[in-house]
Structures are given as C-alpha cells and as structure tokens.
Amino acid sequence: MYRLERKFNSNKFDELISVERYLILNRFLNFRKSFKPRLINNVYFDDFSNSSFYENSDGLLIKKKIRLRWYDDNLNSLRLEIKSKNGDYGSKKVWKIKLKEMSYKSLILLLKNYNVFLKYVNKSEIEPEIKYIFSLIKPVSFNNYNREYFIDLHKKIRMTIDSDLIFKNWRLGVNEFSHNLPSLKVFEFKYLHNDFKSVHLYEAFIKQFPLKISKFSKFAHSSYSN
C-alpha cells in the first residue's frame, strides 16, 4: 500500500528550536513517542547500470532503492528492503534475512569482495528470490543515524526524527571513510493518502510548521559524499 511521505530538514539551531517548540506547544496532533529510539544502519545497493543513482540524479518521479537494513548492533534484525517511490508516494517490500554469526566487521569484509559475499549468500538458508536479487546488484554506499519514533494523538500520522547522520560512499569500493552531518535533523511524516482524516490532520498541522518541505535523500547524499 502506498503512503504519503513528507520530509523536512535543517541544520540551523534557531530553526530546530522553533520546530521543537512547535511540536511541544501544538496540541492539534500532540505527537507522542511510539517506540524506543534506534540506530538505523543501511547498506545501499545499485544495479550494474547504476539505475537508482540516475533515477535520483535525474529527478525522476518513479524510482526505487535497494538496501540491507539492521537496527543498533543487532545483525539478527537484518532485512533486505526494496523501497519504491512515485513522487511523494512510497511503498516497501521487505524480506527478513538470517546470516549466521554475522557482525558489522564480518559483513564489511564480505562486501569488500562481492563475489565472496555472493558465495556466502548462496550457501545460506535464505530464499532463492533474495539470492537472485543479490546477483543483480552491488553495494554502493552505507549510512547510519539515530531515529526517534512518534505518532499523533489520533494514530493517523507517524513522525520520525533522524539525527547524527553518517555517510560512506562505496561506489569506488567498500571503505571506512565517512562524511558526517552531526547538526542535521531530518523530520519525516507518513500517512495514508486515501484516508480523509489523515490528510486533513496533516494539512492543518503543517500550515504553521517552521520548515519548508525538502527532497533530502540519504541514498543520494551518500552517493555524492566523499
């Protein structure tokens, strides 16, 4: 199911203070924490024609990105995700993956030689569909960030706040050189596009929101970072 996804971001202290004040004082939605904060880790992939890269750089409305995601330092939560977007509408397909005795360091070592990674995957007890997907792609970047989760009083709109963003560009090879954006915060609101109350609540709330809507893409940023 497609949902609307709206992003805002800022690294300016006065704007971030204004956002914090607005979220605290605005009782219309009254956002509350819905889940414990987590560190989100992503390894992004692209095909050998760099289709996802060009879809982003050319500003196409219809695009997709493929990533391995896990939370905190727990690679038992590893999952392969294909996220599709059509303008502001997004959907996601997810497969859970179990790779035995895997850590961040061992995963990076495998990804440095992708043929070795593919051999490891092919010997693993994972779905044939996932093995086939991995055979068509290559790792191109890494990022992680701290995420906080909120939901509004009516349980119609979800908000996440991402901070302490770190990016690693792997298009020339897997490495540990990083580009950090410690002062940036990314605010994202998600709600069902075909639910009248969700749309009405969001539009009423966002009228006075201190930031302007943005098109910040973590995938695109990690592709250009040095």
N, C-alpha and C positions, 0 to 999 in steps of 0.2 A: 504493500500500500504506500502510495506517495504521500509525503507530508511537506508542508512548507517549512523552509529553514531560512531564518534571517540572522545575519551576522553583523556585529558592530565591534570595533576595536579602537584602542587608544593606548598610547604610552605617555600621555601628558598627565601630570599629577593633578592639576586642577580639574580636568575633565573626569578623571577617575573618582575624585572626591565627590563631584557632582552626581555621578552615577550611583555611588554608594548611598548618598543622601536621598536620592530619588527612590531607590529601592526600599530604603528604610521607611520613608515617610509616606510613600504611595500605598494606600490601603485598598486600592481598587482590585489588585490581584493578590497582594500580600504573599509574596513568594516565601516559601519555607524550604529548608533543606530536606531533600528526599532520599539521599543516600550519602554514605561516607565519602570524603574526598579520596581520590585515587591518582596515582601516577600512571599516565597512559603512554605506552610505547608503541610506535608504529614503524614497521619496515615497509616502504612503498616499492612497488614493482611496476615495470612497464614492459610492453612487448618489444620485439627487436626492431620495430619501425618507430618506436617512441611515440605511439599514438596518444597516450594520456598526456604527455608533455605538450604535444602540438595542439591537442584539444583545449588545454588551458591557455597556452601562449597565444593562440589564435582567437580566444574569447568565444568559443563555440558554446551554444546553449546546451546541447546534448553532449555529455561526456561521462567518463567513468574512471575510477581509480581502484587499484587492487592493493591490498595491504595485509600484512600479518600484524595482528594486534594482541598485546597482552597487558595485564594490569600489575602495577607495582613491580616486584621482582619475581612474580609467580608465573613461570612459563607453563604451568599446568592450565592456565587460563588462555593459552594460545588459540587463536582463531584466524581463519582466512576470511577476509571480507571483500566483496566487490560492491562498491558504492556507485550508484548511477544517479546522475542529476540531469534534469531538464529545466533550465532556468533556476528558479528558486525552489523547485520541487525535487525532493530526494527520496530514494529508496535504497535498501541494502539487503544483500544476500550474504548469509553467514554460515560457515562450516567450522565446527569445533575440531581441533587437531590435537592429538596426543603424540608427542615425541619423547621417548623415554630418556630420563636423566639429562634433560636439556637445561643449560644455563645461558645467560646472555653471552658470556665469553665463548662457549662452545658453539652457539648459534652463529656468532660473527665469524668464527674460524671456518665454519662450513660455508657460509655465504661468500667468503673471500675466494673460494674456488667453487663456483656454482655447479660444476659437473659433479663434484664430490657431494654437494648438498642434494642434487637430484638422485644420486645413487642411494644416499641415506634415506630420502623420502620414499623411494621405490621399494626399499626393504621394510619400511614401516607399515604398521597396520592402519592405514588411512584409506579413505575412499578413492577408487580409481579416477573419479572425476577431478579430485584435488590434484592427484599426481599429473593428470593431463594438463590442468591449468598451469602448474608449476613449469611444465616442459615448454610452455609458450612464452614465458616471461623471464625477467631478470631483475635483481634488486637494484634500485636506483637512488634511494635515499632513506634516511632514518630521522625520526623526530620523537621527542617526548615532552610532556608538560603535565603540570598538576591541574586536575579538573575537579570543580565543585558542582554539585547537582542540586537543582531546586525545582519545585513545582508550585503552581499558583493555588490559591485557596479553592478554586473550582475544579482543580485537577484536569484542566484543559490545555495548559501551556507549560512546557518544560523549558527551563533555562539552565545553561551550563556556563561556567566562567573558567577559562583556561589561562594559566599564568606560568611564569618561569619556563618559557619555551626554548628548546634546544634543537638545532637542525644540523644534519650531516649530509652533505652532497656526495653520493656514491656513483655518479654517472661515469666517472673515470676510474672507479674501483672502490671497494669497501675500505674505509679508513676511519680513524677516530678523530679527525679534525672537525671541530664543531663551530657553529655560529650561534650565539646566544642572544635572546631578546628578553632579558630579565625584567624590564619595566613594562613590557607589553601585556595587556589583558584583552582576551577575546570573549565577547558575550554572544551567545547564540540562543535563539528562541525557536522552538519546534512545536508545531501544532497541525492538526488535520485540516486540510484545505477545504474539505466538503462538510465541515461541521460549522454551522452558522454561529453558534455561541462562541466557539474558539476564535473564529475570525473577528467577531465583534469585540471580544475582550481584548485581543491583541491590538487591534487598530485603535481602540480607545486608550489603551495603556501607552502605546508607543508615540502618541502625538507629542508628548512633552519629554520624551526620552532625550537625555543630554547629548547623545552621539548620533551621527548620521550613519545610515546603513553602508556597509563596506563589502568588498568582494575578497577579503583576505582568505587565501588558500594555503594551508600548511604544506600540502603537496607541492604546489607551485613554488613557495618560498624556499623549501628545502632543495628544489631543483636548481635554483639560481644562487643559493648561498655558497660562500667559499670557506 
